Amino acid sequence: MSQPETLRTPLFAAHAARGAKLTDFGGWQMPLHYGSQVAEHQAVRRAAGVFDVSHMRSVDVGGAGGRAYLRRLLCGDVGRLAAPGKALYSCMLNDSGGVVDDLIAYWLGGERYRLVVNAATAASDMDWMRQVAAAFHELRVAPRSDLAMLAVQGPGARAAVWRARPGWRAASHTLGPFCAVQAEPEVLVARTGYTGEDGFEITLPAPRSVALWDALLAAGVAPCGLAARDTLRLEAGLNLYGQDMDASTTPLEAGLAWTVDCSDPRRDFVGRRALEARAPSRRRAGLTLLERGVLRSHMRVRTAHGEGETTSGTFSPTLGAAIALARLPLATAAGEPAEVEIRGRWHPARIVEPPFVRNGKARV
């Protein structure tokens, strides 16, 4: 039986040269950290860090019916994007209302859109997108394996990008959150991210990614790996597909009800009927541990309203305490006590509403 292919981003050699500890993530060899996960986390909270996220898959949608297709595919409505460059965070659902994947959709003008989907689900996402696209005969759904992506995040991130690429400032300095602009041909600069901090996500041709990486490091940006990316996104209360949601979880149960747009009764997006017929019995909440310990996924949680389970957990460098996202009974509320089972013992915790940290400041 043949072994699956090991995938590498265009920056693999640059990571290895800096002594990154590499790990497998969805079949990709990715940097876990460059020596200190906590130092990388704090660099993003206090200044700027850069992540290689070229394993994420960009998908271009075009041709007649692009907008109608995405209004069918996504639970959010791309018809509400008011101008080219605007972005929408949304989910693709299956017929039972479960989350196939979460993604960002950028409107590039006319019937043209770019989607950015998760690395671990890229192949199955393409299968699903093509299945839904079968009813749209002049549509093009094209994965862009020729592109790389860098995420530059932190309070100093935008200024650092402009030091590295001064020519991009004119196009991007007025860019609002969840908006994108073409700074050069085939270079999309988006004011989006996955850390709870400001910054840019930059998509560009793969052969140009190493030069940008080197220029960002020369501008004082810290290289960061997947470990810091995970603690940052969890502090920001952001879901990770496969842990905090999956095909058996609806967006209503995953804290993503705000992504579901049912304002147009004529828009029959995939999974809508199931969502409208299926009232959630559980909800997403946050937990902070009230004594020493480490929270991980799949730990039992006890509340006054019944049991639940953690979906993601970590030690928060910003708060100096263990935190988790959890799926709990619907009646639970922020401020209530809970207990988490760790190695057979129950430990006291408090239920909170994420985010735990936003723009470098504690929120719980």
N, C-alpha and C positions, 0 to 999 in steps of 0.2 A: 504494500500500500504506500503510495507516494506521500511525502510530507507536504503540507501546504507551503506555498511560496512565502518567504519572509519579505515584507515590503519595507522600503526605505524612502524617506523624503529626499528632496534634492539637497537638504542641509545635513544629511547623515554624516558625511566626512567632517564637516565643521563641528558637529557635536562631539564626535570621537576625538578630534584634535584638541578640544578643550577639556578632555577627561570626563565627559558626562557618564554617569551610570545609566546604562541603557536597559530598557525593559520592553517586553512584548505588550502591545496594546492593540487588540483587534487585528492581530497579524502584522502590525507595524512595529519596527524597532524604533522606539522613541526615547528621548532623554527623560529619566525620572528626576534627576537633579544633577547639579554640577559641584556638589560638595556639601551644601547645607540647604535643605528644604526650607528651614525657618528663615534663613537670611534672604532667600529668594522671595518668600512670602512677604517679608517686611520691606523689601525693595519695591515691590508693587504698591504696598500700602503707603509708603513714604515718598517714593520718587518715581521710578519707571522700570519695568521689566518687559522682556520680549519673549514670547513663546512661539515655537515652530508649530503651527497647527495645519501644516500642509497635508496631513492625513485626512482632514475634513474634505468632503467631496463637493465641489461646485458643480451645479447642473444648470445649463441654460435652457430656458423654455421660450420658444418663438413660433412664428407662423400664425395663420388664421386660427382664432379661438384660444389664444394663450390665456387671456383673462378669464374667459368662461371656464376653461379647464381648471385653473387654480381656484376659482370660486367653487368648483365641484370637489377638488382634491383636499382643500384645507378647511379646517373649522373656523379660521379667521377669514375675513373678507378682503381680498386684495382690491376689490372695487372701491374701498374706502381710502386707498392711497391717493393723495391729492395731487402729487407732482412727481415727475421722474426723479429717482434717487431716494425716495421714501422707502422705508423698510418695514416689514411686518414680522413679528415673532408669532409662530403658529404651530399647529400640530396636524399631521396626517392621521386620520382615524380609520379603523377598520369598520366593517358593517355593524359590529356590536358596540361601537363607541370606544374601543380600546385604542391606545396611542401606538401607532405604527412607528412614528418618530416625531421629534420636535425639530424645527428648522427656522431659518430666517429666509424670507423672500424679499428681494429687492426689485422694484419696478425700474426698468432701464429705459422706458418710453415705448409708446405704441403697444404692441402685443408682446414685447420682449421683457423677460424676467430672468433673474438669477436666484436660484435656491442654493443654500448651503446646508448640507445634511451631515449627520454624525458619521464618523469613520467606521465604527463597528457595525453599523446597519446599512452602509452604502449600497452593497449588492442587493439586499432584500428591498431597500427603498426603491432602487431602480426598477426592480421587477414590479413593485406595486404601482409606481408612477406610470409605467408603460401599460399596465393592466387598465388603469383608470383612463389613460390617454387613448385607448382603442376606439372610443366613441368619437374622437376628435381627429378627423381624417387628414387634415392639412397641418397638424401640429408637429413640432420638432422638440424632442426631449433629449438633450445631449449632455452626457457627463464630460467634464473638462479635466482630464487627467494631466493636461499640459500646464496647469496652473499650480502655484504654491501660495501659501497664506501665512502671514506673520501677524500675531496679535501683540500690540504694544500697549501696555496698560499701566495706569498709575497717575497720580496728580501731575507729574511732569512728563507724561507720555507724549502729548501732542507737541510740546515744545521740542522734545528730543527728536521726534520725526522730522520737524522742520529744520533742525540743525543738520540732520543726516541728509535730507532732501529739500533744500531751500526752495526749489522750484515748485513744490507741491503746496506751499503755504497759501498762495493766492487762491487756489481752487478749494482749499479745505478749511481755511481759518474761520469762516462763518457757518460751517457745517453744524447743524443741530443734532442732538441725540437721535439715533435710529434713522440716520440719513447717510447717503453715500454719494460720492462724486467720482467721475473719471478724471484722475489727476494727469494721466498720460494715456495714450492708446494702450488698452489692455491692462491698465492699472486702476483698480477700484479701491478707493479709500473710504472706509465706512466707520462712522462713530458709534461703534457697537463693541461689546465685549462680554466676558464671562467671569468677571472678578468683583463686581460691585464698585469698580473704579472707572474713571474716565479713560479715554484712549481711542486708538484706531485699530481696526482689523483691515489689513492690506492684502489684497489679492493681486498677483502679478505673474507674468510668465516665469515658469520654473527656472530657466537659465539665469534670470536676473535676481534670484532670491539670495544667493550667497553674498553678492555685492551689497545688497540692502542690509542683510544680517550684520556684515562686517562694519558698515557705516553706522548702524545703530549702536553697536558695542563701542565704537570709537567715540560716539556722542554721549557715552556714559550710561547707556541702558544695560541693565543686568540680564544675562541669559537665564532663563527660568525653565524648569521642567514640569512634568505632569504632576508631581507630588504637590508642589506649591499651587498649581492650577486647581487641584482638587480642594485643598484647604481654603483657598480664596473663594471658590464658587460656593462652598458649603457655608462659609461665614456670610456670604451674600444671599443665602437662601435659595440658590438656583439648583434646579433639578438636574440629575444625571440620568440619561436614558439607560435602561437596563437595571437601575437600582431604585430610583425614586418614581419611576413610571415604566410601563411596558404595555404590550398588546392586550393584557388583561385588566389594565387600569384605565379608567376614563379620566379626561382632564378635570372633571369635577371632583375627583377623588385625589388628584395630584396637585391641588393648589393652582390649577391653571384654568379655572372657570372664566377668568377674564379674557382668555384667548378665544373663547367660543362666541361667535357673533350670529345670533338668530334674529337680528332686527329685520331682515328681509324674509318674509314668510315664503317667498317663491324660490329662495336659494336652497336647493336640496343637496347640501354637501354630504359626503360619505360619512355615515355614523350619526347624522342628525336625528333620525327617527329613534334610534336606540337611546340616545342621550335624553330625548324628551320623554321616553317611556320608562327610563331606569333611574329612579331617585337614588342618589348615593347614600350609603349607610356608614361611610367612614370619610375622614378628611385628613389632609396633610397638616401637620403642626411641627413646631420646633421643640426641642428639649435641651435644657442645660442641666448638667450633672452637678449636684450640690456638695459633692465630696470628691476626693481623688479617684481617678479611674479613667478608662478609655472607652469611648462608645464606638461601636462598629455597626454594620448593617446586620439585619436579621436577629436582633435582640428583642426578647419579650418585654412588653411594657404593660404595667398595671395602672389603671386609673379608677376613679370612683364610678365611671360609666362602663367599665369593661376593659378588656385587654386589647392591645395593639402591638405593633412591631416597628422597630427602627428600620429605615430604608438606607440611610447613609449616616455615618458618624465619623468624628475625628476629634483631635485636640486642637482647639482654636488658639493660634499664637497671639492673636489680638486680645482675646478675652482672658487667656490664661486658664481656660477650663474646657472640659469636654462638652461637645455639642452634637446634636443629631437632628436629622429630619425623620419624622415618623408618620405612620398611618394609624390614626386613632379613631375611637368611636365619635360619631358626629356630634354628640352632646358636649364633648370636652371643650374647655375654654382656656384662654391664656390666663396665667396666674395660678391655675390649679396645680396641686401637687400630683406627682406620678412617681412610679418606681420602675427601675430598669434592672433586669436580671443580667448580672455579669459573673460568669463562671459559677453559676449556681447560687449566688447571693443577690439579694435585692438591695439596690442602692437608691437613695432619694434623688428626685429630679423635679424640675419645674417646667410646666408647659408654657411655651412662649410663641409669639407669632413672628416668623422670619420676616425680614432679614435679621441676622444677629449683628452684622456690621455693614455699614454703607458709607462710602466715601471716607474710609479710614476711621470712622467713629462707631463706638458700640451703640447698639439700638435696643438691647435687652438688659 
